[in-house]
Amino acid sequence: MDSIFHEKQEGSLCAQHCLNSLLQGSYFTAVDLSVWAEKLDEEERVRMAECGEESEDYRNFLKQPSGNMDDSGFFSIQVISKALQVWGLEIVPYTSADERVKNCDPSKMQAFICNYQSHWFTIRRIGNQWFNLNSLLAKPVLISDTYLSLFLAQLKNEGYSIFVVFGELPPCTADEIIRCNPVMAPTRPTLTSTSSYEDDPELQAALKLSLSQEFDSNPSNSEDEELQRALMLSLSCDNPEEDEHANVKKALLMSMNNVCP
């Protein structure tokens, strides 16, 4: 995986790391993003001024700190969106009614941008494989097509905002290298996918209880239903990775705690 561009966390510059990991190169700096943030701030100021520069709303607006960046290095989704537009790229919320996203197979997409509070990171397909390019990780982490659905469901369950990236990403060396030489994931050679789960009584008990829940038409259950589908898909995967086994258990236990009886 040495060919994959991966910026490690520096200060609170995760938006910069997220964008550069997505584009697979040092395309943006904090200064570049600050320029976009300042432009957005000015556009917002002009809109507020239309209500009258002597109005209380306008004066209060001027007293507020920027909503597009702060001193720590955080940048808003608006800044990220503007930066990607330079490359002809668009981001759409994963939960959007947009037909490109609705009922989509995540593995057929090309990249996702994820956000929780002030942290941003990228999940991207390179070659024909998916990688978690989170700047908090020591190195990129391989994600199987099957586990991708589960991972995204887990992130949603934990409160992450997820955006799908559309448009043509710039070419990168890693794409061709990994397409020709796929990254091999560690497996559990003595166990099949089914036996590894069957050998874990705790996981089996969690799965049985989780799948026994009855879901009604209440929209609040939609995320739990999606998590269940992702879990079942994951359980059908051949030769799961060690990390996937642990995360399936985690997701099942989370599902048990969050599903209403």
C-alpha positions in Angstrom: 0.0 0.0 0.0 3.0 2.3 -0.2 1.7 3.7 -3.5 -1.4 5.2 -1.7 -1.2 8.8 -0.8 -2.0 9.1 2.9 -1.7 12.3 5.0 -1.4 11.6 8.8 -3.2 14.0 11.2 -1.5 17.3 11.7 -3.2 19.6 14.2 -6.9 19.9 13.3 -6.2 20.0 9.5 -8.4 16.9 8.9 -10.4 18.7 6.1 -7.1 19.2 4.2 -6.1 15.6 4.8 -9.5 14.4 3.8 -9.4 16.3 0.4 -5.8 15.3 -0.4 -6.5 11.7 0.4 -9.5 11.8 -1.9 -7.6 13.4 -4.7 -4.5 11.3 -3.9 -2.0 14.1 -3.8 -1.0 17.4 -2.1 -3.5 19.4 -3.9 -4.8 21.7 -1.0 -3.2 23.5 1.9 -4.8 25.1 4.9 -4.1 28.5 3.2 -6.1 27.4 0.1 -9.0 26.3 2.2 -8.9 29.5 4.2 -9.2 31.6 1.0 -12.4 29.6 0.2 -13.7 30.1 3.8 -13.1 33.8 3.6 -15.0 34.1 0.3 -17.9 32.2 1.7 -17.9 34.5 4.8 -18.0 37.5 2.5 -20.9 36.1 0.5 -22.8 35.5 3.7 -22.0 39.0 4.9 -23.3 40.6 1.7 -26.5 38.6 1.9 -27.0 39.7 5.5 -26.3 43.3 4.6 -29.3 43.2 2.2 -31.5 43.4 5.3 -29.8 46.7 6.2 -26.4 47.3 7.7 -28.0 49.1 10.6 -30.3 46.2 11.4 -29.8 44.2 14.6 -29.5 41.0 12.7 -26.6 42.3 10.7 -24.8 43.7 13.7 -25.2 40.4 15.5 -23.9 38.6 12.4 -20.7 40.6 12.4 -20.1 39.7 16.1 -20.2 36.0 15.3 -17.1 34.0 14.5 -16.8 32.4 11.0 -19.0 29.4 10.4 -16.7 28.2 7.7 -13.4 27.9 9.6 -11.8 28.4 13.0 -8.4 28.9 14.5 -7.9 25.2 15.1 -7.9 24.4 11.3 -11.5 23.2 11.0 -13.3 23.9 7.8 -17.0 23.5 7.0 -18.7 21.2 4.5 -19.3 24.4 2.3 -15.6 24.9 2.1 -15.0 21.3 1.2 -17.7 21.5 -1.5 -16.3 24.6 -3.0 -12.8 23.1 -3.1 -14.0 20.0 -4.9 -15.9 22.1 -7.4 -12.5 23.2 -8.7 -12.0 19.6 -9.9 -15.6 19.2 -11.2 -16.5 17.1 -8.2 -19.8 17.1 -6.3 -20.7 15.7 -2.9 -24.3 14.5 -2.2 -25.5 13.4 1.3 -25.6 9.6 1.6 -29.2 9.9 2.9 -30.3 12.2 0.0 -33.3 11.4 -2.2 -31.1 12.0 -5.2 -31.6 9.1 -7.6 -27.8 8.6 -7.8 -27.7 7.8 -4.1 -31.1 6.4 -3.3 -31.0 2.6 -3.0 -27.4 2.6 -4.3 -24.9 -0.2 -3.8 -22.1 1.5 -1.9 -19.4 -0.7 -3.6 -20.5 0.8 -7.0 -19.6 4.3 -5.8 -16.1 5.8 -6.0 -15.6 7.6 -2.7 -17.2 8.8 0.5 -16.4 11.8 2.7 -17.4 11.3 6.4 -17.7 13.8 9.1 -18.3 13.7 12.9 -18.2 16.9 14.8 -14.9 18.5 13.7 -13.3 15.5 12.0 -13.3 14.7 8.3 -12.0 11.6 6.5 -12.2 9.8 3.2 -13.2 6.3 2.2 -12.1 5.7 -1.4 -11.9 3.0 -4.0 -8.4 2.7 -5.4 -7.9 0.2 -8.2 -10.8 -2.2 -7.5 -10.5 -2.1 -3.7 -11.8 0.1 -1.0 -9.6 1.9 1.6 -10.2 3.8 4.8 -7.9 6.9 4.4 -8.6 8.4 7.8 -5.7 10.7 8.8 -5.9 9.4 12.4 -4.8 5.9 11.1 -1.1 5.0 10.8 -1.7 3.8 7.3 -4.6 3.1 4.9 -6.9 0.2 5.9 -8.3 -2.2 3.3 -12.1 -2.5 3.4 -13.8 -5.4 1.5 -16.8 -4.6 -0.7 -19.0 -6.6 1.7 -17.7 -4.9 4.8 -18.1 -1.4 3.2 -21.9 -1.6 3.6 -21.6 -2.6 7.3 -18.9 0.1 8.0 -21.1 2.9 6.5 -24.1 1.6 8.5 -22.0 1.7 11.7 -20.9 5.3 10.9 -24.5 6.4 10.4 -25.5 4.7 13.6 -22.7 6.5 15.5 -23.9 9.9 14.2 -21.5 10.5 11.2 -22.6 12.6 8.2 -21.7 10.8 5.0 -21.4 12.3 1.6 -21.0 10.5 -1.8 -18.5 11.9 -4.2 -19.6 12.3 -7.9 -17.4 13.3 -10.8 -14.2 12.2 -12.3 -11.3 12.0 -9.8 -7.9 12.9 -11.1 -5.7 10.0 -12.2 -3.3 8.6 -9.6 -0.4 6.1 -9.7 -1.9 4.0 -6.9 -5.0 3.4 -8.9 -3.1 1.5 -11.7 -0.6 -0.2 -9.3 -3.4 -1.7 -7.1 -5.5 -2.6 -10.0 -2.7 -4.7 -11.3 -1.5 -5.9 -7.9 -4.4 -6.0 -5.5 -3.7 -5.7 -1.8 -4.0 -9.0 0.0 -5.9 -9.0 3.2 -5.0 -11.2 6.2 -7.5 -14.0 6.6 -8.3 -16.8 9.1 -7.1 -19.8 7.1 -8.4 -22.5 9.4 -12.0 -21.1 9.5 -14.6 -20.6 6.8 -16.8 -17.4 7.0 -19.6 -19.4 8.6 -17.6 -21.4 11.1 -15.8 -18.3 12.4 -19.2 -16.8 13.4 -20.7 -20.1 14.5 -17.7 -20.6 16.9 -18.5 -17.4 18.7 -21.5 -18.0 21.1 -21.7 -14.3 22.1 -22.0 -13.2 18.4 -24.6 -15.9 17.7 -26.7 -14.8 20.7 -26.5 -11.2 19.6 -27.4 -12.1 16.1 -30.4 -14.2 17.2 -31.7 -11.5 19.4 -31.0 -8.7 16.9 -32.8 -10.5 14.1 -35.8 -11.4 16.3 -36.7 -7.7 16.6 -40.0 -6.7 14.9 -39.7 -3.5 12.9 -42.8 -1.3 12.2 -43.2 1.4 9.6 -41.8 4.1 11.9 -39.0 6.0 10.0 -36.9 5.9 13.1 -36.3 2.2 12.5 -34.9 2.7 9.0 -31.3 2.9 10.1 -31.6 -0.2 12.2 -33.1 -2.1 9.2 -30.2 -1.0 7.0 -27.8 -2.1 9.7 -29.5 -5.5 9.8 -29.2 -5.9 6.0 -25.5 -4.9 6.1 -24.9 -7.4 8.9 -26.5 -10.2 7.0 -24.5 -9.3 3.9 -21.3 -9.3 5.9 -22.1 -12.7 7.4 -22.3 -14.2 3.9 -18.7 -13.0 3.0 -16.1 -15.6 2.3 -12.8 -15.5 4.3 -13.6 -12.4 6.5 -10.8 -10.4 8.0 -10.1 -10.4 11.7 -11.2 -6.8 12.0 -14.4 -7.5 10.2 -15.3 -10.3 12.7 -14.8 -7.9 15.6 -16.7 -5.1 14.0 -19.7 -7.3 13.1 -19.9 -8.2 16.8 -19.7 -4.5 17.7 -22.4 -3.5 15.2 -24.7 -6.3 16.4 -24.4 -5.2 20.0 -25.0 -1.6 19.0 -28.1 -2.7 17.0 -29.4 -4.6 20.0 -29.1 -1.5 22.1 -30.7 0.9 19.6 -33.6 -1.1 18.2 -36.9 -0.5 19.9 -38.7 -3.7 21.0 
